Amino acid sequence: MVDKVQLYDKKSDQATFTGVDDGQKTKTINIKLKEDKKNGYFGKVDAGIGTDGYYEGQVLFNKFKAKQKFSVYGTVGNDGKTGLGWQDSQKYGSDSNVQFGDDGGIFISFSGSRDELDSFDGQYSGQGIPIARTGGVHYDTKWNGDKESINGNYKIGSLTVDGTNTSLTQNNTAEGAINGATDQVYHNYLFRQKMDATYTIKLDTTSNLKISVDGTLKNGQTRSNYTSSNTRGNGILQNTSDRNVLNNTTGQLFDMTAFYTKKFKKKGRTISLTVSESNNKTTAKGYLKSEADFFDDKGKQDSTQKVDQYKTSITNSNIFNTNIAYTEPLAKSLTVVFNYGLGINNGTSVRRSFDQSTPGNYNIQVDSLSNSYKLNELSNQVGAIFNYKKKKTTINLGTKVSDVHYDQMNEFTDMPFKRSFINWNPQATFQYQFSQRKSFRISYYGNTTQPTIDQIQPVIVNTDPLNTVLGNQDLRPSFANRFNINYNSYKVLTDQFISFYGNYSFTSNPIVSSLTIDSAGKTTNRYINLNKKPINYYLSAYFEKKVSKFGINVGLSGDVSGSTSYSLSNNDLNRTKYNNYAVQLRLSKYKENKYDFSASFGPNYTVSGSSLQSQINNNGRGFTSNDSFNIYLPGKFQIGSDVSYQFTAKTETFNQDFKRTLWNANISKTFLKANNLKASIAGNDLLNQNVGFSRSVSGNYISQNNYTTIKRYFMLSLIWDFNKVGGGAPKK
């Protein structure tokens, strides 16, 4: 079907129209179809049954004719696949990222979103055992001489995840380290429906209008049981806790954007208007039941705290933004873009907690845990961006400045609070395109981050009575400075690739945690602005070249990353540093319809520490390896396998090494003349070692998590790909 394929960085609608780079890019593939292949249909049926109750199924159907396309899909499974895979997702055209061009070509863009069902805090990340059911319908077409087009999607799905998690933590204080251990058992459920549509019209030869709308309805339930204990640095027990949390949630989201553009007679002179509206409402109702025992410095129990409460939470967010951009060419190679924007962000958050008056009757409001708060923001933004482009050089320089007004109201006390800020958004970019396959780019972006209503609302949140959170209505915005550098070079004849990437950022006036820890080990986290500058950095270099004598590609990479963060613990400043160093060697070889293999392996070393407990050494070494192969055999058979190995050494805080080898293998056979029917037997985690593991550093805490995930099973699958393509005038 395919005639030509082009991969490029697609600029944002605003940058494409004005010609001035705003730094927003999307990886895009332009697939141009052959003239006689623009009509037809294709699809896929995939079914699998496995041991230990594992299963999967998928149906995908696409029909297209010239500039019309219709798609439908459905999936079900409990083997970790929570939607269409990457390739099938692009075939389906989810998230409005597949469009037909004027010549019948297909444009596929990769914006980072995935066609996976939203999980409880984003997406299913491999923790727990999932049961997923998803489905969707897609349609797009052009008409009226290609002056009008529409692209629409409807999706529906549910996701259930059950699992366990064991967490070990170290909380660093000036008095000593507090070591915690928590076991969690959870059951989570989410049901979601989403619709979106994009309508585009060419009003005349100089102006266009694009309107996008989307809406989402979702409801879910989270249910968790936590059993935890904390010990002092000398090993004496400080407290224990048994806690049950149940929440029933609903969500309603609606977004709309209109983008109007017009070009004038003078080349390069344009004007555009963007108007967007976003509404988001979430509600939660549930119960907290907790019992905590506290122990003195000799390990003797001296008190108990019981909590049995009914809780409700309603959060509303309404955001309205407009932006007018006017582009004026000052010279052949120099253009300026003037911007004006109006922003309105109104948010409310109502939290209530109730104790029982009689068993089962929760009607006594707890005032210290209840609050209704409004945060309304009004901003006016102006800016100017200069763009210089001549031959191989592009320079972008300018800034935007906003006058922001906060109107805060604590509705429980009728106390208003008004503030104003000046926010800056400077930017600068230099890019030099040596050739089509060799480029250098360096950029700087500065942006202001406003505190959220959850951080500002002055109410105690005691979802975990031993670790409560308190908002701070005096919070001010923080300002982040981000520097990026990128170099890429590819030589076709020698198959040599060189790349270097780096970023560095620091934040002024950051919003950090101020922890107050009492003698019983109860912690209150209050957000504050701190006169320090946390930093983050990442450097990566990669070199790859094909060794012609052996036909093997050899690559070597090196990565360095790190951060410095700050927090307060009982008013003592704590500086946490984290640095990671990694090297990897990569080998690969590929021969079409014969075999392919790849191997990558290398060591890493982590250096981390806390200024409040500088004597504790949490440095550790590690090693990772990822290897795979596929071999095509006679009789249309194919075998393949992949092995990944991870080793993380013990530290002073975490006194056990972690080792894990994940080995998967499969054998398959294709049938029919077109090889479009395939039967396969696959084994997942043959060594039965798949235990989830992570280790991290954040603020005052160093933590390690072990969680349940999908382990060994065998699955028999049958996959049928079908298609019928053709069209155009009948051949004589």
N, C-alpha and C positions, 0 to 999 in steps of 0.2 A: 504493500500500500504506500510506503513512504518513498518520496522522491528526494527530499533534502532535509537535513536537520541542522539547526543553528542554536547554539547555547550562548546566552549573553546576560548581562546585568541590566534588568529593566528598571528604569528610574520611576519615581512616584509620578502620579498624574500631574502634580504641580510642576515638578522639575522637567518632565517631558514637554509640557506645554510652553514653559518660559525659557527652557534651555539652560537654566541655572541650577546647578547641582545642589540639592538639599541634604545629601548624605544618605538618603533612604533608597535602598536598592533591593530588588527581588530577583533571584535566579529564575530565568525563564528559558524554556525550550520552544522554538518555533519549528513545528513539524509540517512540511509542505507535502501534501498528498499528490500522488500521480493522478493525471486528469481522468483516467478511467476507473478510479478507485474511490470516488467521492460519494457513492451510494452503497448502502448495504447494512449489515448488522454483524455484531460479534458478541461473544459472551463466554461465560465460564460457569461450570458446575463443579463444586469441590465438596467431597464428603469423606469423613474419617471417623473411625471407631477405635478406641484404644483400651488398654488395660486400666484397672483401678478406676473405671468410670469416666475416663477422659473421652472427649468427643469434639468434633468441629464440623461445621458445614457452611457453605457459601454459595450463593447464586448471584451472578452478575450478568446483565443484559444491556447492550447498547445498540441503538438503531440510529442511523444518520442518513440524511439525504441532502446533498449540497450543503446549505448553511443551516440546516436544522439538525438537532441532536436530542435524543431522548434516552435516558438511562434509568435503570432501576436495580437495586441490589438488596440483599438480605444476608445476615451472618448470624451464627449462633455457635457458642463454644465455651469450654471451660479450661482450655489449654494455654491461656495467656493472650490469645488474639482477641482484642476488644473492638475490632472493626475491620475494614478493608486493609490489606497490606499496602505497602508503598506503591507498588506498580499498579495494583488494581484500583487504588484510590485515584491515581492520575487518569486511568482509563475511564473511571466513572465521572470525574469532573467535579469533585466535591469542593466546597468553599468557594464557588464561583471562580475557580482558577483554571478552567479550560474554556477557551473561546475560539471561535472560528474566524479567521481573517478574511479579508475581502477576496482573496484568491482561493478560498476553500482550505487554506492551511489551518493547522491547529496550534494554538498558543497555550502552553502549559507553564504555570508559574508556581514556584515553591516558596511560600511566604513563611515557612517555619511551622505553620499549623498542620495538624495531623487529623486524619479522618477517624480518630478514636473517640469513643464516648467520653465526655468529661467525667472525671472521677470526682471524689468528694473534695479534694483540694487541688484539682487540676486534671490530671490524667492518671490512669493506672500505670504504676511505675515498677511493677514486678513484685510488690509486697503483697503477700496473701494469695489466696486461691480465688480467682474470679469466675463468675458466670456472666457472660455478656450476650445480649441480643440486640442487634442493630438492623436498621433498614433505612432506605432512602430513595428518593426520586429526583431526577435532574432533567431540566429542559432548557435549551437555548436555541434562538433563531434570529435571523435578520430578515427585514422586509422593506418595502417602500424604496426600492433601489439602493438597499444597504444603508439608508438614512436612519433607520430605527432598528434597535436590537433589544432583546431581553434575555436574561439569564437567571434561572430560578432553581432553588433546591428545597426539599423537605426531608428532614431526618427525624427518626424516632429510635429510641433505644433505652435499654435498662442495663445496669451493671450492679452485681452483687459481689462483695469481696469479704471473705472470712479469713482470719489469720491471727497470729500471735507475734509479739515483739518483745524482746528482752533488751533493755537499755541500761548501760553502765555510764555514770557521769562523775566528773570531778569538778566541784564548784570551788574556785580559788578565792580565799579571803585572807586578810592580813593576819587573822588569828590562827589560820591553818586551813587545810583542805577538807571539804566535806564530800565524802564518797557516797554516791547513791546507786541503788539498783531497783529497777522497775520492770515488772512483768505485766504485759497488756494482752488481753484477749478481746477481739473486736469483731463486729458484724456491721457492715456498711452497705447501704442500698441507695441507688439513684435512678430515677426515671426522667428522661428528657425528651422534649420535642422542640425542633427548631425549624424555622422557615426563613429564607432570605431570597432577595430578588434584586437585580440590577437592570435598570432601563437606561438606554443611551439613545439620544436623538441628535442628528445634525440639523440644527435650525436653519442654517444657510451655509454658504461657502466659507464663512469666517467664524462661525460660532457653534458651540456644542453644549449639550446639557446631559449630565450623568446623574441619575438618582439611584441610591442604594438604600434598601431597608432590610432589617432582619429582626426577628423576634424569637424569644426562647421562653418556654415554660418548663419548670423542673420541680420535682419534689423528691425528698429522700429521707433516710433515717440513718443515724449513727448510734451505735450501742457499744460501749466499752467498759471493761472491768480492769482496774489497775490495782496491783499489789506492790507496794514499794517500801523501802527502808533506807535510812540515811545513817551513816556512821561518821563519827569525828575522826580527825586525822590520826588519833592514837588507837583507833579500832573500837572505841566504846560506842554502843548503840545510842543514837540521838532521837530518832522517831521512826514509827512505822505507820502505814496507812493502807486502808482498803477502801476503794472508791468505785462507784458505779455512775456512769453518765449516759443519759438517754436524750437524744434530740430528734425531733421531727421538723424537717425544714421544707420551705417552699421558696421558689425564686421566679421572678418575672423580669425579663430584660427586653428592651426595645431600643433599636438604634436606627437613625435615618441620616443620610448625608446627601446633599445636593451640590454638584460641582459644575459651575458655568464658566466657559472660556470664550474669549473673543480676540481675534487678531485684527489689527488695523492695517491700513495700506502701507505704512512705513514698515519695512522689514525689521522684525525684532520687537516691535511695539505691541504689547498685549495687555489685557486685563482679565482677571479671573476672580470669581467669588465662590467661596466655600461656606456652606451653612450645615451644621450638624447638630443633632439632638440625641441625647442618650438618657434613658430612664432605667433604673435598676432598683428593684424592691426585693428584699429577702426577709423572711420571717423564720423564727425558730421557737419551738416550745418543747420543754423537756424537764427532766428531773435530775437532781444531783443528790446522791446519798453517799456519805463519807464518814468513816470513823478513823481517827488518828490517835495514837498513843505516844506520849512524850516521856523521855527518860533523862535523869539528871546526869551530872558528869561522872557518876560512878556506875551508870548503867541501870539504875533503879527507876521503875516507872513511877512518875509523880503526877500525871494528869492525862485526861482523855478529852478529845473534842469530837462531838458528833454533829453532822450537818444533814438535814433532810429538807430539801427545798424544791419548789416548783419555779421554773424560770421561763421568761418570755423575752424575745428580742425582735424588734422591728427596725430595719434600716432602709432608708429611702435615699436615693441619689438622683438628682436631675441636673444634667449638664447641657448647656447650650453654648456653642462656639460659632463665631463667624470670622472669616479672614478675607480681606481684599488685597490682591497682589497686582501691582502695576509694573510692567517691565518697559524700560526705555533704553534703547541703544545709544551710548555716548560716543562710541567710535566703532570701527569695523570689528575690533576684537574685544571691546569693553561694553558690558551691559550692567545696568543697575536694576534691582528689584526693590520697590517700596512696598511695605506691608503695613496693614492696620487690622487689628483683630479685637473683637469684643468677646469676653468670656464670662459666663454666669454659671456658677456651680453651687447649687443648694442641696444641702444634706441634712438629714435628721436621723437620730439614733435614740431609740427608746428601749431601755433595759429595766426589767423588773424582776425581783426575787420575792418569794412568798414562803413564810413558815406555816406550819399547821396550827389551826386552832383546836381541831379534833382530828383523830386519825383519818387521813384521806381527804381532809378539807383544808386546802392550802389557800388561806385568805388573809393572812397577816403580812402586810408588805414590810420588807426589810429596807428601811430608808437608806442605810449606808451602802446597800447593794443595788439601789434603784435610782434611775435618773432619766430625764428626757432632755436632749440637747440638740440645738440647731447650729449649723455652721454654714453661713452663706458667704460665698466669695464672688466679688465683682472685679474684673480685670480689664484694663485697656492696654493694648500692646501696639507699639509702633516699631518699625525696623527698616533697615536698608542693607542689602547684600549686593556686593560688587562681584562680577564674574568676568575674568579675563581669560580668553581662549585664543591661542594662536599656534598653529601647526601642532606640535606635540605637547604643548604646555597648557595646563589649565590651572588657574588660581581663583580661589573663592574666598571672599573676605567680607565680614560684616557682623552685625549684631542686631538683636531685638531687645527692647526694654519694655517692661510691663509695670503699670501702676496697679497694685493689688490691694483691695480693701476687704478685711474680715469683719463680718457682723455675726458675733457669737451670742447665744442666749441659752442660759441654764433655766429651763422652764420649771424646774422644781423650786428654784429660789427666785425666779423672775429677775435674775441678775444679767443685764446686758454687758457685753465686752466688745469694744470696737478697736481695730488696729489697722495699720496700713504698712505696706512694704513696697520696695522697688526691686524688681527681679530682672536679672540680665541673662541673655542667651547669646553669647558671642560664638562665632565659628570662623574657622580658617582652614583651607585645604589647598595643598599643592600636589599636582599630579603630572607626571611626565610619562608619556607613552613612547618608549623607545621604538617599539614595533608592535605588530598585532599580537605577539605572544610574549612581550616583555614590557613590564610597567613598574613604576614606583609611585607610591602615594603616601603622603603624610598629612594628618589632619588633627584639628583640635576642636572640641565642642565643650561648651559650658552650659549647664542647665540648673535651674532651681527646682527643688522638690518640696512640695507643700506637705505639711503634716496631715495625716488622715484623721477623720473624725473619731476613729477608735483610739488614736493616740492622744487626742485632745480631750475627749469626754471625761470629766472629772468624776468617775465612778469606779468602785472596786469591782473587778471581775474575779470571782472566786470559783471558777470551774474546777480548779485544783486548789483546795483550801490551804495546802502547804506552799503554794507558789501563786500568789495573787498578783494581779496587774492593776495599776492605777494610772489613769490618763492625766494629762497636764495641759490645761487650757492656755498656758503661757508659752507654749512651743512656738518657735519661729522657723521659717523655711531654712533648709540647708542648700548649699551650693556645691555642685560636683564639677571638677575639671577633668576632662578625658582626652588623652593623647593616643593616637594610633599611627602605626607605621606598617607598610606592607610592600613587599617586593616579590615579583613573580617573573620567572623566565623559563621558557620551554623551547627546546630545540628539536624540531621534528626529525631531522635526518639521524641524529644520534640518540633520539628518545631520552633526552636529558631534561630533568626538571629541577629547578631550584626555587625555593620559596623561603621568605622570612616574614614573620608577623610579630608585632609587639603592641601591647597597650599598657598604659599607665594612668592611674586616676587617683586623685585625692579630693577629699570633701571638707569644705569649710562649714563651721557651725553645725556639725552632724547631730542627728537625733540618736541618742544612745540610751542604754539601760542604766538606771541607778538602782542598785539592789540594797535593800535593808534587810539584814538577816538577824533574827533575835537568837537568844540562847537556846531556844527549843528547836531551832533549825527552820522556822517559818520564814519565807522570803516574800518580800513585796517588791515588785518591779515597777518603777516609775520612770516614764520617759522624760529626758531632759536634753537641752542643747549643751554641748561641751566645747570648750575652747581648745580643741585639739584637731588634728587633721589625719584621720585614718587613710591608709593607702591600699591600693590593690594593683598588682602588676602581673603580666604574663608575656613570656617571650618564647617563640617557637621557630626553629630552623629545620629545614628538610632538604635533603639532596637525594635524587634518584637518577640512576642511569642504567641503560640496558647493556649487559655484557654480551656482545654479539656472538662471541665464540660459543657460548653456552645457551644463548637465547633467554637468559634470566635477568629480570630487573632487580637491581640491588638498591636499597634505600637506607638512609641513616637519618634519624631525627633526634633532636634534643629539645627539651622543654624545661623552662624554669618559671615557676609561679609562686606567688606569695601575697601576704597581706599583713597589715598592722592595724589592729582595732583597739578601741578603748571602751571602758565601762567603769562604773563606780561600785564599790562594795563597801557598805557602811562608811561612805564618804572617802574611802581610800581609792586612789586612782589605780586601775589595773590596765596594763598594756599587754596585749596578747599578740605574739608574732607567730607567723606560720609561713614556712618556705618548703617548696617541693622541687626536687630535681629528678629528671627522668631522661633516659637514653633508650632508643629502640633501633634495632636492626631489622630490616624488612627484606624478604626475598619472595619473588613471585614469578611464575611462568604460565603461559597460556597458549594452547593450540586448539583452534576451533574444532569442535566435534571429536576431539581426541582426549584431552585432559587439561586440567588446570590445578595449580596448587599455590598456596601462599603461606608464609610464616613470618611472624613478627614477635620479637622477644627483647627484653631488656630490663635492667634494674632501675630502681627509684629510691630516693632517700628523702625523708621528711624531717624537718627541724621545726619544733614548736616549743613555746614556753610562755609562762605568765610571770609578770614582774612581781606579783604578790607572793608567788611560790616559786621563785627562781631556782631553788635548789632541786626541784623535781624535774627529772630528765625524761621528756616524752619524745625524744628523737627516735626514729625507727627506720629500718630499711625494708625494702620490698622488691618483688619481682613479678612480672606479668609476661604471659606468652599466649598468643592466639595463632592457631595453625589450622589449615583446612586443605582438602583436596577433593577433586571429582574426576572420575575416570569413565570414559565411554567404552563399553564392551561390545563384542559381537552379539547379534540377536536383539539389538535395541535395548540392551541392559545398561544401567549406569549405577555406579556406587559412589558414595561420598561420605565424608566424615569431617568433623571439626572438633578441636580440643582447645579449651582455654584453661590456663592455670594462673592462680593468684596466690601470692605469699605475702603476708604482712607480719612483720616481726613484733614480738612483745615489747612493751615499754614499761617504765616504772609504775605507771597507773594501771595499764592493762597487761597483766602478767602471763598471757598465753599467746603463743603464735597462732595465726590463722592461715590455714592451707586449704585450698579447694581446687579440684580438677573436675571440669565439666566436659564430658565426652558424649557427643551425639553422632549418630551414624544412620545411613539410609541406603536402601537399594531400591531401584525402580526399573520399570520396563514400559516402553511406549508401544502403542498399537496404532493401527490404521495407516493408510498411505501417507497422510500428512503428519503422522506422529503426534496427533492432537488428543490422544487418549492415553493417560498415564496411570499406572498402578504402582504404589510404593508402600514399603514397610520402613518405618522410622523408629529409632530408639532414642529417647530423650534422657539425658543424665544417666548414662549406663552405669556409672560407678556410684550413683545415689549419694552424691556429695553436695547437692545444690542447697546450701544454706545461705540465706541473705546476710550480707555483712557490709557495714560502713563504719568509718571512723572520721570524726570531724572536730573542728575547733570553732567556737562561736562565742564572742564576748567573754564572760567569766567561765564558760563551760567547755570542758573537753568531754566528748561523748563517743561511745561505741554502741552500735546496734546490731543485733542478730534477729532476723525475722524469717517467718515461714514463707516459702515460695514453692513453685511447682517442681516436683522431684521426678524420679524415674518413672517412665511409662513407655509402652510400645503402641504404635498406631498404624493401622492399615488404612490407606487413603486411595481414593479414586478421583482423578481430575480429568474433566472433559472440556477442552477449549473448542469452540465452534465459531464459524464466521462465514459470511457470504458477502463478497464485495464486487462491485462492478458499476456500470452506469455509462452515461454518455450515449452517443449515437451507435446503433447496432453496426457491428463490423460486417462488411460484405464478404 
